Amino acid sequence: MHDSFTPIGGMVPLVNIQLGELVFGGVGAGLYAMLVEVILAVFIAGLMVGRTPEYLGKRIESREIRMVMIYVLVYAFVVLSFSALAVATPAGLAGLNNAGPHGFSEILYAFSSTVANNGSAFAGLTGGTYFYNTLFAIAMLFGRFAMKIPVLALAGFLSERKTSPETVGTFPVTSPLFVALLLGVILIVTALTFFPALALGPVVEHLLMQAGHLF
């Protein structure tokens, strides 16, 4: 169904998935993705202003941030590397029913959705081949375990820490300033990771569509 959208229209659900399903996302998955972004924002804020990185009275230290970064980097690495492999091999290109940037959008959406365990797709991609079935299976394993295990480890690390009372050095996480910081972290750390790929897909296709070229 999504394959019938305009280029920018198709980019909207694609970006929503790549943000970690934070906006109109999956139940559960969107929640812990947001919590990961909150902890990352708290840590960055602490580095910027020299205050103690804490969330809900729990100190955020190196081992927590390592788990956060594994979660953030695994998704981008699997999606972008598998998409690059698909567009660089004859077996990957053989599954396309559309050429040009629209075909690239189909591949990018397929792996973004698979790693995120989303289940939707651009229907123009023929995914029922040995090549895509194998890559999709590996992508699902990474999305299910390589991303979920760090989140569970993060929860375990935080549960071990004693709750400390707030002090003047604690960065407040209930202010409009923190909301703006959290949105900035989501857009800069997450969205800009995929911006080059989006520029090669739906953005280029939109510009070509305005010039009269369709795919």
C-alpha positions in Angstrom: 0.0 0.0 0.0 2.7 2.5 1.0 4.2 2.0 -2.5 1.3 4.1 -3.9 2.2 7.2 -1.8 3.8 10.3 -3.3 7.6 10.4 -2.5 7.2 12.7 0.5 4.1 10.8 1.6 6.0 7.6 1.6 8.9 9.2 3.5 6.6 10.1 6.4 6.0 6.5 7.7 9.6 5.7 6.8 10.9 8.5 9.0 8.5 7.5 11.8 10.0 4.0 11.8 13.6 5.3 11.6 12.9 7.6 14.6 12.3 4.4 16.7 8.5 4.5 16.3 8.4 7.4 18.7 5.6 9.1 16.8 2.5 7.0 16.4 4.8 4.0 17.0 4.4 0.5 18.2 3.1 -0.2 21.7 6.1 -0.9 23.9 8.7 -0.4 21.3 8.0 3.3 21.0 8.0 3.6 24.8 11.5 2.2 25.5 12.9 3.9 22.4 11.8 7.2 23.9 13.3 6.3 27.3 16.6 5.6 25.6 16.5 9.0 23.9 15.6 10.6 27.3 18.7 9.0 29.0 20.9 10.1 26.1 19.5 13.7 26.3 20.1 13.7 30.1 23.7 12.6 29.5 24.4 15.2 26.8 22.8 17.9 28.9 25.1 17.0 31.8 28.1 17.2 29.6 27.0 20.6 28.2 26.2 22.4 31.5 28.4 20.5 33.9 25.6 19.0 36.0 25.2 15.5 37.2 23.5 13.2 34.6 20.6 11.7 36.5 17.2 10.4 35.6 14.5 9.6 38.2 17.2 9.9 40.8 19.4 7.3 39.1 22.9 8.3 38.1 23.8 7.9 34.4 27.3 6.7 34.0 29.5 5.0 31.3 28.0 1.6 31.3 24.5 3.0 30.9 25.6 5.1 28.0 27.4 2.2 26.4 24.0 0.3 26.3 22.3 3.4 24.9 24.8 3.8 22.1 24.6 0.1 21.2 20.9 0.5 20.8 21.2 3.6 18.7 24.0 2.4 16.5 22.8 -1.2 15.8 19.6 0.0 14.1 21.4 2.5 11.8 24.2 0.1 11.0 22.0 -2.8 10.0 19.5 -0.8 8.0 22.1 1.2 6.1 24.6 -1.6 5.5 22.0 -4.1 4.4 20.4 -1.5 2.1 23.8 -0.7 0.6 24.4 -4.4 0.0 21.0 -4.8 -1.7 21.5 -2.0 -4.1 25.1 -3.1 -4.9 24.3 -6.7 -5.8 22.4 -8.2 -8.8 20.3 -10.3 -6.4 19.2 -7.2 -4.6 18.3 -5.3 -7.7 16.4 -8.2 -9.2 13.7 -7.8 -6.6 12.8 -4.3 -7.7 9.7 -3.5 -9.7 10.6 0.2 -9.8 13.8 1.8 -10.9 15.7 4.9 -9.7 15.2 6.5 -6.3 11.8 4.9 -5.8 13.4 1.5 -6.0 15.9 2.6 -3.4 13.1 3.8 -1.2 11.5 0.4 -1.4 14.7 -1.3 -0.2 15.4 1.3 2.5 11.8 0.9 3.8 12.0 -2.9 3.8 15.1 -3.0 6.0 13.9 -0.1 8.2 10.6 -1.9 8.8 12.2 -5.3 9.3 14.8 -4.3 11.9 12.2 -2.3 13.7 9.8 -5.3 13.7 7.2 -3.0 12.2 5.7 -5.4 9.6 4.8 -2.8 6.9 6.4 -2.6 3.5 6.6 -0.8 0.1 4.7 -3.5 -1.9 6.8 -2.9 -5.0 9.7 -4.8 -3.7 9.7 -8.6 -4.3 11.0 -9.8 -1.0 10.3 -13.5 -1.5 13.7 -14.5 -2.8 16.6 -16.3 -1.1 18.6 -13.1 -1.0 16.0 -11.0 0.7 14.6 -13.7 2.9 18.1 -14.4 4.3 18.9 -10.7 4.9 15.4 -10.0 6.4 15.9 -13.0 8.8 19.3 -11.6 9.9 17.9 -8.1 10.2 15.0 -9.4 12.4 17.5 -11.2 14.7 19.5 -8.0 15.1 16.3 -5.9 15.6 14.9 -8.4 18.1 18.0 -9.2 20.2 20.9 -6.8 19.4 18.6 -3.9 20.3 16.4 -5.4 23.0 19.2 -6.9 25.1 21.0 -3.6 25.6 17.7 -2.0 26.7 17.1 -4.9 29.3 20.7 -4.4 30.5 20.2 -0.7 30.8 17.1 -1.4 33.0 19.1 -3.8 35.1 21.9 -1.3 35.6 19.5 1.4 36.6 17.7 -0.9 39.0 21.0 -1.6 40.8 21.6 2.0 41.6 20.3 3.6 44.7 18.0 6.6 44.2 19.7 9.8 45.2 17.9 13.0 46.2 17.8 15.9 43.9 20.4 18.7 44.5 21.1 22.0 42.9 23.4 20.1 40.5 20.7 17.9 39.2 19.5 18.7 35.7 15.7 19.1 35.7 13.8 16.8 33.3 10.4 18.3 33.7 11.0 21.7 32.1 10.2 23.0 28.6 14.0 23.4 28.1 14.5 19.7 28.5 11.6 19.0 26.1 13.4 21.1 23.5 16.7 19.4 24.2 15.0 15.9 23.9 13.5 16.9 20.5 16.9 18.1 19.4 18.6 14.9 20.4 16.0 12.8 18.6 16.3 14.9 15.4 20.1 15.3 15.4 21.3 11.9 16.6 18.6 9.8 15.0 17.1 11.6 12.0 20.3 13.0 10.6 21.8 9.5 10.6 19.4 8.6 7.8 19.2 11.9 6.0 21.8 11.0 3.3 19.8 7.9 2.5 16.5 9.8 2.5 18.0 12.4 0.2 19.0 9.6 -2.3 15.5 8.1 -2.1 12.2 10.0 -1.5 13.7 13.5 -1.6 15.4 13.0 -5.0 12.3 11.3 -6.3 10.1 14.2 -5.2 12.3 16.7 -7.1 12.4 14.5 -10.2 8.6 14.2 -10.0 8.2 17.9 -10.1 10.4 17.9 -13.2 8.1 15.4 -14.9 10.1 12.2 -14.3 8.1 9.3 -12.7 9.3 5.8 -11.6 
